[in-house]
Amino acid sequence: MFEFAFKSFQEAIYMNGHGVYVWSVVIILIFCLVCAFSYYKIKLKEYKKKLDETY
């Protein structure tokens, strides 16, 4: 049906020498997404608390 681009897990991690760059970008992206979602979750809780105090 389909074939994988890499023959082994080690080859997928290494990516012909580009793996360091690819995986570092993936890690940075995941970190930024987690920080953004956490920040907005905290802000939403603060706004909800202010609304509950007002009404």
C-alpha positions in Angstrom: 0.0 0.0 0.0 2.7 2.5 1.0 6.4 2.4 1.9 8.1 4.3 4.7 10.8 6.8 3.7 13.2 5.4 6.3 14.3 1.8 6.8 14.9 2.0 10.5 14.1 4.2 13.5 17.7 5.3 13.8 17.7 6.5 10.2 14.4 8.4 10.8 16.0 10.2 13.8 19.3 11.0 11.9 17.6 12.0 8.6 20.8 12.1 6.5 22.4 14.6 8.9 19.4 16.9 9.1 17.7 15.3 12.0 19.3 17.6 14.6 17.7 20.6 12.9 14.4 19.0 12.2 13.9 17.6 15.7 15.1 20.8 17.4 12.5 22.7 15.5 9.8 20.2 16.5 10.8 20.5 20.2 10.8 24.3 20.0 7.4 24.2 18.3 5.9 21.9 20.9 7.4 24.1 23.7 5.9 27.2 22.2 2.5 25.6 21.8 2.4 24.4 25.4 3.4 27.8 26.7 0.8 29.6 24.6 -2.0 27.2 25.6 -0.9 27.4 29.3 -0.8 31.2 29.2 -4.3 31.6 27.7 -5.7 29.0 30.0 -4.5 31.0 33.0 -5.8 34.3 31.4 -9.2 32.7 30.8 -9.4 31.6 34.5 -8.5 35.1 35.6 -11.3 36.6 33.4 -13.8 34.1 34.6 -12.9 34.9 38.2 -13.4 38.6 37.5 -16.7 38.0 35.8 -17.9 35.8 38.8 -16.9 38.6 41.2 -18.7 41.2 39.2 -22.1 39.4 38.9 
